[in-house]
Amino acid sequence: MNEARAATEKLQAELHGLGVTSAYDVGDDATVSVWIGLVVRYRDGFYRWQEGPVKRRHLGTDPAGCAMRVARRSKELQADIPPWWDDLVRELRGKPAQDYP
């Protein structure tokens, strides 16, 4: 297991412990998608998280501290969901099939 994958797994475990269960690895072993446009990457010993143009970083030796900051921001974003989100979800999911959304 490489360093980035181990770091992102620790971060995901911490996020899950804080109730952020929707975060997932995007498949490159170094990137975790948390919420709309909120992404965390592990590189060069740092968790680097970005939300739109805002970029932050946190020491890679402190996944719990990073998870707290990212979870807090995720909660703030979810409290004020952009108006275009529902339209995008409908477009991506397509029309309901029978009784299923």
Phi, psi and omega in degrees: 000132181276167184300317182296316180296317178298318180294318181289327176294319177297318179297315179298321178297317178294317178298317179299319177297335178267005177093003178269088185266353182270355180290140181213154177284131183278359174109000180253008179068001182229356186233133177238124175269128185253312182203181183310108177073002179259108187232140177242129177241145174254126180203137174054038176082010180230145165274124179244116180243147188222139175223104186063227181279350183277125180238137178226164173217157183214145182303135180292346179275001182230068181296329180294317179294318178296316181300321179297315180295315181292319179297320178298315180292322177299317179297319178298317180295320181290335178287339181228067183294132180299145183297335181281349185299313181298320178297318180295316179300315179300318181293318181289322182279336182080190181284147177298147176254114183055241183266004184263137181288000000 
